Amino acid sequence: MTKLTSDIKKNSQLFISDSQKSETVWGLCNAQGHWLSLDSSEFENAEVMPFWSQQDDARAVCQDEWADFVPNELSLSEFVEDWLVSLANEGVLIGINWTNDLEGEELEPKALVEMYL
């Protein structure tokens, strides 16, 4: 059962606490090995890649146009040390703990790293 609510800030805090406890995050990947990224709804000409702290929450959005995607686990250390650095260099934003309605925070990777400190 999801712990996500309509409170985007609480969902972001949950992302940090849950991922620190489990030492994992979840992104969406298709059978061809492509990770889901899409145009930002908050920032013009920006791309965002969503991640979740719980597999079930990631799986819940794998429907309609995202039906070809499945949750894929990343260790927290790989996510922070490799992915966030690479995505920052590419100018890609991070979406965290989006709800089934695809509502959630979009952050620059550096801002997400600072939330872990």
Backbone as JSON, one array per atom type, in Angstrom:
{
  "sequence": "MTKLTSDIKKNSQLFISDSQKSETVWGLCNAQGHWLSLDSSEFENAEVMPFWSQQDDARAVCQDEWADFVPNELSLSEFVEDWLVSLANEGVLIGINWTNDLEGEELEPKALVEMYL",
  "N": [[0.83, -1.18, 0.0], [0.51, 2.19, -0.79], [2.34, 4.96, 0.57], [2.24, 7.45, -0.31], [0.9, 10.75, -0.63], [-1.33, 13.51, -1.31], [0.24, 15.61, -0.69], [2.94, 17.06, -1.86], [5.46, 17.86, -0.85], [5.7, 16.29, 1.48], [5.81, 13.8, 0.24], [8.24, 14.01, -1.03], [9.98, 14.18, 1.16], [9.48, 11.66, 2.18], [10.58, 10.14, 0.12], [13.33, 10.58, 0.54], [13.71, 9.56, 3.21], [12.75, 6.87, 3.01], [14.38, 5.84, 0.93], [16.88, 6.05, 2.08], [16.62, 4.26, 4.2], [16.09, 1.78, 2.89], [18.14, 1.77, 1.11], [17.85, 1.9, -1.62], [16.53, 3.01, -4.79], [13.93, 3.46, -7.24], [13.53, 3.38, -10.68], [12.03, 3.69, -13.96], [12.16, 1.39, -16.57], [12.31, 0.14, -19.92], [11.89, -2.85, -22.01], [13.88, -2.62, -23.9], [15.89, -1.44, -22.55], [15.77, 1.27, -22.14], [15.53, 4.08, -20.12], [12.86, 5.74, -18.53], [12.17, 9.02, -19.4], [10.93, 12.33, -19.62], [9.29, 15.32, -20.9], [9.47, 18.14, -18.83], [6.87, 19.24, -16.68], [6.92, 21.48, -15.27], [9.07, 23.15, -15.95], [10.14, 24.92, -18.74], [11.43, 23.59, -21.76], [12.88, 21.53, -20.53], [14.01, 18.36, -19.38], [12.86, 15.57, -17.51], [13.51, 12.93, -15.23], [11.84, 10.43, -13.65], [11.83, 9.03, -10.31], [11.29, 6.67, -7.66], [10.77, 5.84, -4.2], [9.72, 3.46, -3.45], [9.02, 0.28, -4.8], [6.39, -0.54, -5.46], [5.04, 1.89, -5.77], [6.32, 2.92, -8.0], [5.61, 0.97, -9.85], [2.88, 1.4, -10.0], [2.42, 3.5, -11.77], [2.91, 2.47, -14.22], [1.26, 2.29, -16.69], [-1.06, 2.88, -19.39], [0.48, 5.15, -21.54], [2.89, 4.48, -20.45], [2.97, 1.79, -20.16], [4.76, -0.08, -21.17], [6.92, -0.03, -19.54], [8.81, -1.05, -16.64], [9.43, -1.23, -13.1], [12.76, -0.62, -12.05], [15.46, -1.4, -10.08], [17.84, 0.59, -8.34], [20.86, 0.9, -6.54], [21.18, 3.03, -3.71], [23.65, 4.28, -3.39], [24.79, 4.09, -5.98], [22.9, 5.57, -7.38], [23.13, 8.17, -6.21], [25.91, 8.73, -6.43], [26.61, 8.19, -9.11], [24.39, 8.35, -11.04], [23.03, 10.82, -10.37], [25.08, 12.64, -10.72], [25.72, 12.28, -13.47], [23.22, 12.92, -14.64], [22.96, 15.57, -13.82], [25.06, 16.72, -15.26], [24.0, 16.43, -17.79], [21.86, 18.08, -17.68], [19.38, 17.18, -16.83], [16.4, 16.98, -14.97], [15.21, 15.69, -11.8], [12.48, 13.74, -10.94], [10.61, 13.05, -8.09], [9.05, 10.52, -6.24], [6.46, 10.57, -7.55], [2.92, 10.77, -7.7], [0.12, 8.59, -8.56], [-1.28, 10.21, -10.25], [0.69, 11.49, -11.51], [1.84, 13.63, -10.21], [4.21, 15.55, -8.58], [7.36, 16.51, -7.11], [9.87, 18.23, -8.98], [13.25, 18.33, -9.32], [16.54, 19.81, -9.45], [19.4, 17.76, -9.86], [21.49, 18.36, -8.02], [20.13, 19.67, -5.93], [18.68, 17.55, -4.93], [20.71, 15.9, -3.96], [21.59, 17.52, -1.86], [19.43, 17.28, -0.16], [19.86, 14.84, 0.96], [21.9, 15.31, 2.72]],
  "CA": [[0.0, 0.0, 0.0], [1.31, 3.4, -0.93], [2.38, 5.97, 1.63], [2.2, 8.74, -0.97], [-0.3, 11.53, -0.41], [-1.42, 14.67, -2.2], [1.23, 16.59, -0.21], [4.16, 16.82, -2.64], [6.63, 18.02, 0.03], [5.78, 15.09, 2.32], [6.24, 12.7, -0.62], [9.68, 14.2, -1.24], [10.64, 13.77, 2.41], [9.35, 10.21, 2.22], [11.57, 9.61, -0.81], [14.63, 10.61, 1.21], [13.76, 8.64, 4.36], [12.59, 5.48, 2.56], [15.54, 5.4, 0.15], [17.99, 5.87, 3.01], [16.37, 3.01, 4.95], [16.21, 0.6, 2.03], [19.35, 1.96, 0.3], [17.48, 1.7, -3.02], [15.53, 3.83, -5.46], [13.32, 2.76, -8.36], [13.22, 4.11, -11.89], [11.27, 2.88, -14.91], [12.97, 0.99, -17.71], [11.56, -0.76, -20.8], [12.6, -4.06, -22.4], [15.04, -2.24, -24.71], [16.87, -0.85, -21.67], [15.63, 2.73, -22.1], [14.94, 4.61, -18.9], [11.82, 6.73, -18.79], [12.36, 10.45, -19.17], [9.89, 13.06, -20.34], [9.35, 16.76, -20.78], [9.05, 18.67, -17.54], [5.61, 19.98, -16.66], [7.17, 22.7, -14.5], [10.12, 23.98, -16.53], [10.15, 24.91, -20.2], [12.62, 23.04, -22.41], [13.63, 20.71, -19.58], [13.68, 16.94, -19.33], [12.82, 15.06, -16.14], [13.52, 11.48, -15.09], [11.2, 10.14, -12.36], [12.29, 7.94, -9.45], [10.45, 6.42, -6.5], [11.43, 5.17, -3.08], [9.09, 2.15, -3.28], [8.75, -0.41, -6.05], [4.95, -0.54, -5.75], [4.65, 3.22, -6.26], [6.83, 3.01, -9.37], [4.8, 0.05, -10.67], [1.52, 1.93, -10.12], [2.32, 4.43, -12.9], [3.24, 1.74, -15.46], [0.03, 2.05, -17.41], [-1.29, 3.76, -20.53], [1.66, 5.34, -22.38], [4.05, 3.92, -19.76], [2.7, 0.37, -19.92], [5.92, -0.88, -21.58], [7.99, 0.16, -18.56], [8.74, -1.77, -15.38], [10.36, -0.69, -12.11], [14.11, -1.15, -12.05], [16.1, -1.0, -8.83], [19.2, 1.11, -8.29], [21.32, 1.12, -5.17], [21.22, 4.44, -3.38], [25.0, 4.81, -3.64], [24.93, 4.26, -7.43], [22.0, 6.67, -7.76], [23.68, 9.46, -5.78], [27.29, 8.95, -6.88], [26.75, 8.08, -10.56], [23.25, 8.84, -11.79], [22.76, 12.23, -10.16], [26.19, 13.39, -11.34], [25.53, 12.23, -14.92], [22.02, 13.66, -15.01], [23.26, 16.99, -13.64], [25.88, 17.13, -16.4], [23.14, 16.45, -18.97], [20.8, 19.07, -17.47], [18.12, 16.48, -16.61], [15.81, 17.12, -13.64], [14.79, 14.46, -11.13], [11.14, 13.72, -10.36], [10.66, 12.1, -6.98], [7.82, 9.99, -5.64], [5.26, 11.06, -8.2], [1.69, 10.03, -7.42], [-0.51, 7.96, -9.73], [-1.7, 11.31, -11.12], [1.95, 12.05, -12.01], [2.12, 14.88, -9.52], [5.34, 15.43, -7.67], [8.4, 17.51, -7.2], [10.93, 18.12, -9.97], [14.41, 19.0, -8.72], [17.86, 19.64, -10.04], [20.1, 16.69, -9.12], [22.25, 18.92, -6.89], [19.18, 19.93, -4.85], [18.34, 16.26, -4.33], [21.88, 15.49, -3.15], [21.58, 18.33, -0.64], [18.39, 16.76, 0.73], [20.43, 13.68, 1.66], [22.92, 15.75, 3.7]],
  "C": [[0.88, 1.25, 0.0], [1.23, 4.3, 0.3], [2.31, 7.37, 1.03], [0.86, 9.43, -0.74], [-0.37, 12.65, -1.44], [-0.44, 15.77, -1.8], [2.59, 16.29, -0.85], [5.41, 16.91, -1.77], [6.8, 16.8, 0.93], [6.27, 13.89, 1.49], [7.73, 12.8, -0.91], [10.47, 13.79, -0.01], [10.6, 12.26, 2.57], [10.36, 9.54, 1.29], [12.94, 9.52, -0.13], [14.69, 9.57, 2.32], [13.66, 7.18, 3.92], [13.83, 4.99, 1.81], [16.77, 5.24, 1.04], [17.84, 4.58, 3.81], [16.64, 1.78, 4.1], [17.5, 0.59, 1.2], [19.09, 1.65, -1.18], [16.55, 2.8, -3.49], [15.06, 3.05, -6.68], [13.05, 3.73, -9.5], [12.44, 3.18, -12.82], [12.1, 2.65, -16.16], [12.13, 0.06, -18.59], [12.44, -1.94, -21.22], [13.84, -3.78, -23.24], [16.13, -1.58, -23.86], [16.84, 0.67, -21.62], [14.92, 3.15, -20.82], [13.95, 5.7, -19.25], [12.3, 8.13, -18.45], [11.34, 11.17, -20.04], [10.08, 14.55, -20.16], [8.81, 17.19, -19.42], [7.71, 19.39, -17.68], [5.79, 21.32, -15.94], [8.12, 23.67, -15.18], [10.17, 23.81, -18.04], [11.49, 24.4, -20.71], [13.5, 22.23, -21.46], [13.11, 19.28, -19.64], [13.73, 16.49, -17.87], [12.78, 13.54, -16.17], [12.96, 11.16, -13.7], [11.82, 8.93, -11.65], [11.37, 7.85, -8.24], [11.26, 5.71, -5.43], [10.86, 3.77, -2.84], [8.74, 1.55, -4.64], [7.27, -0.35, -6.42], [4.47, 0.81, -6.28], [5.14, 3.43, -7.69], [5.96, 2.15, -10.3], [3.41, 0.63, -10.95], [1.36, 2.87, -11.31], [2.62, 3.76, -14.24], [1.96, 1.31, -16.17], [-0.09, 3.07, -18.53], [0.0, 3.92, -21.34], [2.94, 4.81, -21.73], [3.91, 2.42, -19.51], [3.88, -0.54, -20.31], [7.07, -0.8, -20.58], [7.73, -0.68, -17.31], [9.71, -1.12, -14.39], [11.7, -1.4, -12.16], [14.84, -0.54, -10.86], [17.52, -0.48, -9.05], [19.61, 1.22, -6.83], [21.4, 2.63, -4.93], [22.6, 5.02, -3.68], [25.22, 5.02, -5.14], [24.09, 5.45, -7.91], [22.64, 8.02, -7.44], [25.04, 9.73, -6.42], [27.45, 8.94, -8.39], [25.61, 8.78, -11.31], [23.04, 10.35, -11.61], [23.85, 13.11, -10.76], [26.0, 13.44, -12.86], [24.33, 13.05, -15.36], [22.21, 15.17, -14.83], [24.07, 17.5, -14.82], [25.06, 17.23, -17.68], [21.99, 17.46, -18.84], [19.43, 18.44, -17.27], [17.67, 16.67, -15.16], [15.42, 15.75, -13.1], [13.38, 14.66, -10.59], [11.13, 12.69, -9.25], [9.27, 11.82, -6.41], [6.56, 10.62, -6.22], [4.07, 10.17, -7.84], [1.18, 9.35, -8.69], [-1.0, 9.0, -10.73], [-0.51, 12.04, -11.73], [2.22, 13.44, -11.45], [3.24, 14.65, -8.53], [6.37, 16.49, -7.96], [9.38, 17.18, -8.32], [12.1, 18.96, -9.47], [15.64, 18.88, -9.6], [18.58, 18.58, -9.22], [20.86, 17.21, -7.9], [21.34, 19.17, -5.69], [18.79, 18.63, -4.16], [19.5, 15.75, -3.47], [21.89, 16.24, -1.84], [20.52, 17.86, 0.34], [18.89, 15.55, 1.51], [21.43, 14.08, 2.75], [22.31, 16.13, 5.03]]
}
